[in-house]
Amino acid sequence: MQTKKIPLRTCIACRQEKPKREMLRVVRNAEGEIRLDFSGKLPGRGAYICNSEACVVKLGKYKLLNKNFSADVPAEVYDRIREEYLGTK
């Protein structure tokens, strides 16, 4: 029996490769809306970050989505992602 290949993704914050299921996906859809994709199936350009508080904080501190999506991402988007993941305001 052949073993199933586990897809790996690289975190844009810490640059570590981990299995896709252990990562959080941030997606930018065709309308330019950016949000967390907990299911991993939303359409659009995706970027992966580790499922850790440190990587979510680093995402906003260094504006990593601006670099990854080659677009100007407003600070409100980073705040919304931090609120969604951490559950704080």
N, CA, C and O atoms as CSV, one atom per row, in Angstrom:
chain,resi,resn,atom,element,x,y,z
A,1,MET,N,N,0.838,-1.184,0.000
A,1,MET,CA,C,0.000,0.000,0.000
A,1,MET,C,C,0.880,1.244,0.000
A,1,MET,O,O,1.836,1.348,0.769
A,2,GLN,N,N,0.550,2.153,-0.849
A,2,GLN,CA,C,1.313,3.383,-0.988
A,2,GLN,C,C,0.877,4.396,0.078
A,2,GLN,O,O,-0.316,4.579,0.317
A,3,THR,N,N,1.853,5.048,0.712
A,3,THR,CA,C,1.517,6.054,1.721
A,3,THR,C,C,1.146,7.358,1.039
A,3,THR,O,O,1.700,7.712,-0.002
A,4,LYS,N,N,0.207,8.064,1.636
A,4,LYS,CA,C,-0.261,9.316,1.072
A,4,LYS,C,C,0.738,10.434,1.376
A,4,LYS,O,O,1.210,10.569,2.505
A,5,LYS,N,N,1.046,11.216,0.373
A,5,LYS,CA,C,1.987,12.313,0.529
A,5,LYS,C,C,1.333,13.450,1.317
A,5,LYS,O,O,0.208,13.849,1.016
A,6,ILE,N,N,2.038,13.971,2.325
A,6,ILE,CA,C,1.526,15.072,3.145
A,6,ILE,C,C,2.037,16.385,2.548
A,6,ILE,O,O,3.247,16.597,2.464
A,7,PRO,N,N,1.113,17.278,2.128
A,7,PRO,CA,C,1.559,18.543,1.547
A,7,PRO,C,C,2.195,19.449,2.606
A,7,PRO,O,O,1.662,19.597,3.705
A,8,LEU,N,N,3.328,20.047,2.267
A,8,LEU,CA,C,4.032,20.963,3.154
A,8,LEU,C,C,3.866,22.387,2.653
A,8,LEU,O,O,3.804,22.624,1.446
A,9,ARG,N,N,3.794,23.327,3.571
A,9,ARG,CA,C,3.712,24.747,3.248
A,9,ARG,C,C,4.727,25.498,4.098
A,9,ARG,O,O,5.089,25.049,5.186
A,10,THR,N,N,5.183,26.640,3.600
A,10,THR,CA,C,6.164,27.451,4.306
A,10,THR,C,C,5.477,28.639,4.969
A,10,THR,O,O,4.695,29.348,4.336
A,11,CYS,N,N,5.772,28.848,6.234
A,11,CYS,CA,C,5.228,29.975,6.983
A,11,CYS,C,C,5.889,31.261,6.492
A,11,CYS,O,O,7.113,31.313,6.366
A,12,ILE,N,N,5.092,32.305,6.212
A,12,ILE,CA,C,5.670,33.560,5.734
A,12,ILE,C,C,6.293,34.366,6.872
A,12,ILE,O,O,6.997,35.342,6.616
A,13,ALA,N,N,6.050,33.978,8.118
A,13,ALA,CA,C,6.613,34.698,9.256
A,13,ALA,C,C,7.943,34.092,9.708
A,13,ALA,O,O,8.938,34.806,9.832
A,14,CYS,N,N,7.966,32.777,9.955
A,14,CYS,CA,C,9.186,32.150,10.484
A,14,CYS,C,C,9.942,31.323,9.443
A,14,CYS,O,O,11.040,30.840,9.720
A,15,ARG,N,N,9.367,31.155,8.245
A,15,ARG,CA,C,9.980,30.450,7.119
A,15,ARG,C,C,10.209,28.960,7.375
A,15,ARG,O,O,11.072,28.360,6.732
A,16,GLN,N,N,9.465,28.351,8.290
A,16,GLN,CA,C,9.567,26.916,8.537
A,16,GLN,C,C,8.540,26.175,7.703
A,16,GLN,O,O,7.423,26.655,7.509
A,17,GLU,N,N,8.923,24.996,7.204
A,17,GLU,CA,C,7.997,24.150,6.465
A,17,GLU,C,C,7.287,23.238,7.442
A,17,GLU,O,O,7.915,22.595,8.283
A,18,LYS,N,N,5.964,23.189,7.325
A,18,LYS,CA,C,5.146,22.336,8.187
A,18,LYS,C,C,4.021,21.746,7.352
A,18,LYS,O,O,3.728,22.245,6.266
A,19,PRO,N,N,3.386,20.683,7.851
A,19,PRO,CA,C,2.228,20.130,7.124
A,19,PRO,C,C,1.122,21.179,6.987
A,19,PRO,O,O,0.892,21.984,7.889
A,20,LYS,N,N,0.451,21.151,5.851
A,20,LYS,CA,C,-0.582,22.139,5.522
A,20,LYS,C,C,-1.671,22.211,6.589
A,20,LYS,O,O,-2.152,23.303,6.891
A,21,ARG,N,N,-2.063,21.109,7.153
A,21,ARG,CA,C,-3.143,21.079,8.147
A,21,ARG,C,C,-2.774,21.767,9.457
A,21,ARG,O,O,-3.665,22.130,10.225
A,22,GLU,N,N,-1.483,21.954,9.731
A,22,GLU,CA,C,-1.027,22.611,10.962
A,22,GLU,C,C,-0.875,24.123,10.792
A,22,GLU,O,O,-0.482,24.816,11.731
A,23,MET,N,N,-1.181,24.631,9.614
A,23,MET,CA,C,-0.968,26.045,9.313
A,23,MET,C,C,-2.296,26.781,9.174
A,23,MET,O,O,-3.336,26.168,8.932
A,24,LEU,N,N,-2.248,28.099,9.331
A,24,LEU,CA,C,-3.393,28.964,9.064
A,24,LEU,C,C,-3.203,29.570,7.690
A,24,LEU,O,O,-2.094,29.972,7.339
A,25,ARG,N,N,-4.261,29.643,6.912
A,25,ARG,CA,C,-4.188,30.210,5.575
A,25,ARG,C,C,-4.837,31.587,5.577
A,25,ARG,O,O,-5.961,31.756,6.050
A,26,VAL,N,N,-4.123,32.559,5.048
A,26,VAL,CA,C,-4.663,33.898,4.836
A,26,VAL,C,C,-4.891,34.004,3.340
A,26,VAL,O,O,-3.985,33.730,2.552
A,27,VAL,N,N,-6.094,34.400,2.940
A,27,VAL,CA,C,-6.441,34.388,1.521
A,27,VAL,C,C,-6.879,35.776,1.063
A,27,VAL,O,O,-7.536,36.514,1.796
A,28,ARG,N,N,-6.494,36.110,-0.174
A,28,ARG,CA,C,-6.941,37.345,-0.823
A,28,ARG,C,C,-7.775,36.923,-2.024
A,28,ARG,O,O,-7.260,36.309,-2.959
A,29,ASN,N,N,-9.066,37.254,-1.998
A,29,ASN,CA,C,-9.939,36.829,-3.084
A,29,ASN,C,C,-9.904,37.833,-4.233
A,29,ASN,O,O,-9.173,38.821,-4.178
A,30,ALA,N,N,-10.691,37.577,-5.264
A,30,ALA,CA,C,-10.696,38.405,-6.471
A,30,ALA,C,C,-11.128,39.847,-6.196
A,30,ALA,O,O,-10.715,40.764,-6.905
A,31,GLU,N,N,-11.955,40.048,-5.169
A,31,GLU,CA,C,-12.412,41.404,-4.821
A,31,GLU,C,C,-11.382,42.163,-3.990
A,31,GLU,O,O,-11.570,43.348,-3.713
A,32,GLY,N,N,-10.301,41.504,-3.588
A,32,GLY,CA,C,-9.259,42.151,-2.800
A,32,GLY,C,C,-9.463,42.022,-1.302
A,32,GLY,O,O,-8.694,42.590,-0.526
A,33,GLU,N,N,-10.479,41.292,-0.879
A,33,GLU,CA,C,-10.754,41.084,0.548
A,33,GLU,C,C,-9.758,40.067,1.115
A,33,GLU,O,O,-9.519,39.020,0.513
A,34,ILE,N,N,-9.188,40.382,2.266
A,34,ILE,CA,C,-8.202,39.509,2.891
A,34,ILE,C,C,-8.746,39.031,4.226
A,34,ILE,O,O,-9.215,39.829,5.037
A,35,ARG,N,N,-8.680,37.698,4.453
A,35,ARG,CA,C,-9.155,37.155,5.721
A,35,ARG,C,C,-8.543,35.783,5.986
A,35,ARG,O,O,-7.926,35.185,5.104
A,36,LEU,N,N,-8.722,35.293,7.213
A,36,LEU,CA,C,-8.244,33.974,7.577
A,36,LEU,C,C,-9.158,32.913,6.977
A,36,LEU,O,O,-10.380,33.063,6.970
A,37,ASP,N,N,-8.559,31.854,6.480
A,37,ASP,CA,C,-9.301,30.744,5.894
A,37,ASP,C,C,-9.044,29.511,6.743
A,37,ASP,O,O,-8.052,28.811,6.541
A,38,PHE,N,N,-9.934,29.240,7.693
A,38,PHE,CA,C,-9.756,28.106,8.589
A,38,PHE,C,C,-10.000,26.771,7.884
A,38,PHE,O,O,-9.459,25.747,8.301
A,39,SER,N,N,-10.808,26.773,6.823
A,39,SER,CA,C,-11.099,25.532,6.101
A,39,SER,C,C,-9.996,25.178,5.110
A,39,SER,O,O,-9.820,24.007,4.775
A,40,GLY,N,N,-9.249,26.180,4.638
A,40,GLY,CA,C,-8.204,25.941,3.654
A,40,GLY,C,C,-8.719,25.755,2.249
A,40,GLY,O,O,-7.988,25.278,1.381
A,41,LYS,N,N,-9.985,26.126,2.001
A,41,LYS,CA,C,-10.587,25.860,0.700
A,41,LYS,C,C,-11.167,27.098,0.010
A,41,LYS,O,O,-11.747,26.973,-1.069
A,42,LEU,N,N,-11.027,28.277,0.598
A,42,LEU,CA,C,-11.563,29.477,-0.044
A,42,LEU,C,C,-10.774,29.782,-1.310
A,42,LEU,O,O,-9.566,29.552,-1.353
A,43,PRO,N,N,-11.440,30.299,-2.343
A,43,PRO,CA,C,-10.721,30.626,-3.579
A,43,PRO,C,C,-9.898,31.897,-3.416
A,43,PRO,O,O,-10.267,32.799,-2.664
A,44,GLY,N,N,-8.795,31.955,-4.120
A,44,GLY,CA,C,-7.957,33.144,-4.110
A,44,GLY,C,C,-6.512,32.809,-3.804
A,44,GLY,O,O,-6.153,31.649,-3.599
A,45,ARG,N,N,-5.699,33.836,-3.779
A,45,ARG,CA,C,-4.260,33.708,-3.502
A,45,ARG,C,C,-4.081,33.476,-2.015
A,45,ARG,O,O,-4.625,34.222,-1.200
A,46,GLY,N,N,-3.333,32.462,-1.658
A,46,GLY,CA,C,-3.170,32.117,-0.255
A,46,GLY,C,C,-1.751,32.321,0.234
A,46,GLY,O,O,-0.787,32.238,-0.527
A,47,ALA,N,N,-1.650,32.592,1.533
A,47,ALA,CA,C,-0.374,32.667,2.228
A,47,ALA,C,C,-0.557,31.909,3.534
A,47,ALA,O,O,-1.627,31.960,4.141
A,48,TYR,N,N,0.475,31.213,3.962
A,48,TYR,CA,C,0.356,30.375,5.143
A,48,TYR,C,C,1.200,30.919,6.284
A,48,TYR,O,O,2.316,31.398,6.081
A,49,ILE,N,N,0.637,30.835,7.504
A,49,ILE,CA,C,1.379,31.192,8.710
A,49,ILE,C,C,1.179,30.071,9.725
A,49,ILE,O,O,0.174,29.361,9.704
A,50,CYS,N,N,2.160,29.933,10.612
A,50,CYS,CA,C,2.077,28.913,11.655
A,50,CYS,C,C,0.882,29.180,12.550
A,50,CYS,O,O,0.432,30.316,12.699
A,51,ASN,N,N,0.390,28.124,13.130
A,51,ASN,CA,C,-0.745,28.220,14.036
A,51,ASN,C,C,-0.228,28.612,15.427
A,51,ASN,O,O,-0.486,27.915,16.409
A,52,SER,N,N,0.503,29.732,15.501
A,52,SER,CA,C,1.049,30.200,16.773
A,52,SER,C,C,0.845,31.705,16.897
A,52,SER,O,O,0.805,32.432,15.904
A,53,GLU,N,N,0.720,32.141,18.121
A,53,GLU,CA,C,0.494,33.559,18.393
A,53,GLU,C,C,1.680,34.402,17.923
A,53,GLU,O,O,1.489,35.508,17.417
A,54,ALA,N,N,2.896,33.891,18.087
A,54,ALA,CA,C,4.095,34.642,17.709
A,54,ALA,C,C,4.113,34.965,16.211
A,54,ALA,O,O,4.473,36.074,15.818
A,55,CYS,N,N,3.728,34.004,15.387
A,55,CYS,CA,C,3.728,34.238,13.942
A,55,CYS,C,C,2.606,35.188,13.527
A,55,CYS,O,O,2.785,35.972,12.595
A,56,VAL,N,N,1.455,35.137,14.196
A,56,VAL,CA,C,0.363,36.054,13.887
A,56,VAL,C,C,0.760,37.481,14.239
A,56,VAL,O,O,0.447,38.415,13.500
A,57,VAL,N,N,1.450,37.653,15.369
A,57,VAL,CA,C,1.913,38.985,15.772
A,57,VAL,C,C,2.981,39.493,14.800
A,57,VAL,O,O,2.967,40.662,14.415
A,58,LYS,N,N,3.908,38.611,14.407
A,58,LYS,CA,C,4.975,38.987,13.466
A,58,LYS,C,C,4.399,39.371,12.104
A,58,LYS,O,O,4.944,40.236,11.419
A,59,LEU,N,N,3.308,38.735,11.716
A,59,LEU,CA,C,2.630,39.030,10.455
A,59,LEU,C,C,2.267,40.511,10.378
A,59,LEU,O,O,2.489,41.154,9.352
A,60,GLY,N,N,1.712,41.049,11.458
A,60,GLY,CA,C,1.326,42.460,11.490
A,60,GLY,C,C,2.495,43.389,11.710
A,60,GLY,O,O,2.540,44.478,11.139
A,61,LYS,N,N,3.438,42.975,12.528
A,61,LYS,CA,C,4.579,43.842,12.866
A,61,LYS,C,C,5.423,44.189,11.640
A,61,LYS,O,O,5.851,45.331,11.472
A,62,TYR,N,N,5.657,43.197,10.790
A,62,TYR,CA,C,6.508,43.406,9.617
A,62,TYR,C,C,5.727,43.554,8.311
A,62,TYR,O,O,6.321,43.575,7.232
A,63,LYS,N,N,4.392,43.658,8.405
A,63,LYS,CA,C,3.538,43.847,7.221
A,63,LYS,C,C,3.841,42.814,6.140
A,63,LYS,O,O,4.057,43.163,4.980
A,64,LEU,N,N,3.854,41.545,6.528
A,64,LEU,CA,C,4.236,40.470,5.617
A,64,LEU,C,C,3.228,40.223,4.503
A,64,LEU,O,O,3.595,39.720,3.441
A,65,LEU,N,N,1.966,40.568,4.729
A,65,LEU,CA,C,0.973,40.380,3.663
A,65,LEU,C,C,1.202,41.354,2.515
A,65,LEU,O,O,0.921,41.025,1.363
A,66,ASN,N,N,1.709,42.551,2.813
A,66,ASN,CA,C,2.021,43.512,1.754
A,66,ASN,C,C,3.016,42.903,0.779
A,66,ASN,O,O,2.865,43.033,-0.436
A,67,LYS,N,N,4.030,42.241,1.313
A,67,LYS,CA,C,5.059,41.636,0.470
A,67,LYS,C,C,4.524,40.423,-0.276
A,67,LYS,O,O,4.806,40.244,-1.461
A,68,ASN,N,N,3.761,39.599,0.406
A,68,ASN,CA,C,3.288,38.354,-0.191
A,68,ASN,C,C,2.239,38.579,-1.274
A,68,ASN,O,O,2.264,37.910,-2.307
A,69,PHE,N,N,1.317,39.517,-1.050
A,69,PHE,CA,C,0.252,39.775,-2.015
A,69,PHE,C,C,0.605,40.895,-2.995
A,69,PHE,O,O,-0.196,41.208,-3.876
A,70,SER,N,N,1.763,41.494,-2.863
A,70,SER,CA,C,2.216,42.604,-3.727
A,70,SER,C,C,1.151,43.692,-3.825
A,70,SER,O,O,0.850,44.197,-4.906
A,71,ALA,N,N,0.596,44.036,-2.681
A,71,ALA,CA,C,-0.448,45.056,-2.618
A,71,ALA,C,C,-0.349,45.779,-1.280
A,71,ALA,O,O,0.224,45.264,-0.321
A,72,ASP,N,N,-0.913,46.969,-1.234
A,72,ASP,CA,C,-0.938,47.722,0.008
A,72,ASP,C,C,-2.104,47.222,0.862
A,72,ASP,O,O,-3.268,47.447,0.532
A,73,VAL,N,N,-1.780,46.547,1.957
A,73,VAL,CA,C,-2.798,45.991,2.851
A,73,VAL,C,C,-2.970,46.942,4.035
A,73,VAL,O,O,-2.000,47.217,4.742
A,74,PRO,N,N,-4.187,47.450,4.267
A,74,PRO,CA,C,-4.403,48.391,5.366
A,74,PRO,C,C,-4.168,47.754,6.738
A,74,PRO,O,O,-4.279,46.538,6.894
A,75,ALA,N,N,-3.845,48.578,7.716
A,75,ALA,CA,C,-3.582,48.105,9.080
A,75,ALA,C,C,-4.820,47.456,9.690
A,75,ALA,O,O,-4.703,46.583,10.550
A,76,GLU,N,N,-6.015,47.879,9.247
A,76,GLU,CA,C,-7.249,47.298,9.783
A,76,GLU,C,C,-7.335,45.792,9.482
A,76,GLU,O,O,-7.895,45.029,10.268
A,77,VAL,N,N,-6.776,45.377,8.343
A,77,VAL,CA,C,-6.807,43.967,7.977
A,77,VAL,C,C,-5.960,43.160,8.956
A,77,VAL,O,O,-6.374,42.092,9.407
A,78,TYR,N,N,-4.771,43.673,9.284
A,78,TYR,CA,C,-3.911,42.989,10.254
A,78,TYR,C,C,-4.581,42.918,11.619
A,78,TYR,O,O,-4.498,41.897,12.302
A,79,ASP,N,N,-5.249,44.006,12.018
A,79,ASP,CA,C,-5.966,44.017,13.297
A,79,ASP,C,C,-7.096,43.000,13.304
A,79,ASP,O,O,-7.310,42.306,14.299
A,80,ARG,N,N,-7.825,42.911,12.184
A,80,ARG,CA,C,-8.939,41.971,12.081
A,80,ARG,C,C,-8.441,40.526,12.151
A,80,ARG,O,O,-9.067,39.681,12.791
A,81,ILE,N,N,-7.321,40.249,11.495
A,81,ILE,CA,C,-6.754,38.902,11.531
A,81,ILE,C,C,-6.308,38.561,12.953
A,81,ILE,O,O,-6.529,37.445,13.423
A,82,ARG,N,N,-5.684,39.516,13.635
A,82,ARG,CA,C,-5.247,39.298,15.014
A,82,ARG,C,C,-6.459,39.048,15.921
A,82,ARG,O,O,-6.415,38.184,16.797
A,83,GLU,N,N,-7.538,39.807,15.707
A,83,GLU,CA,C,-8.764,39.621,16.497
A,83,GLU,C,C,-9.393,38.249,16.230
A,83,GLU,O,O,-9.820,37.566,17.160
A,84,GLU,N,N,-9.448,37.852,14.956
A,84,GLU,CA,C,-10.038,36.560,14.594
A,84,GLU,C,C,-9.265,35.417,15.208
A,84,GLU,O,O,-9.852,34.472,15.736
A,85,TYR,N,N,-7.925,35.501,15.139
A,85,TYR,CA,C,-7.112,34.394,15.636
A,85,TYR,C,C,-7.022,34.398,17.158
A,85,TYR,O,O,-7.223,33.363,17.794
A,86,LEU,N,N,-6.723,35.549,17.743
A,86,LEU,CA,C,-6.516,35.624,19.178
A,86,LEU,C,C,-7.802,35.819,19.968
A,86,LEU,O,O,-7.846,35.557,21.170
A,87,GLY,N,N,-8.847,36.279,19.289
A,87,GLY,CA,C,-10.123,36.487,19.960
A,87,GLY,C,C,-10.124,37.683,20.893
A,87,GLY,O,O,-10.892,37.725,21.854
A,88,THR,N,N,-9.252,38.672,20.609
A,88,THR,CA,C,-9.168,39.872,21.439
A,88,THR,C,C,-9.392,41.101,20.592
A,88,THR,O,O,-9.300,41.046,19.365
A,89,LYS,N,N,-9.685,42.204,21.242
A,89,LYS,CA,C,-9.845,43.480,20.540
A,89,LYS,C,C,-8.713,44.380,20.842
A,89,LYS,O,O,-8.668,45.504,20.343
